[in-house]
Amino acid sequence: MGILIFIIIVLFVLGGWLLLLRTANSHKLPPNVKSQPYSDEKD
């Protein structure tokens, strides 16, 4: 019974890790987009 619980925990950890890895790689900006500098002036 302990081995079954261990396997389920490992599957949840690996699934969450893969999900985070996939979402982190999907939000890359296109190469022609340039970052804008922050303005120190307050409106």
Contacts in CASP RR format, 6 or more apart in sequence:
PFRMAT RR
TARGET T0000
AUTHOR 0000-0000-0000
METHOD contacts of the structure
MODEL  1
MGILIFIIIVLFVLGGWLLLLRTANSHKLPPNVKSQPYSDEKD
END
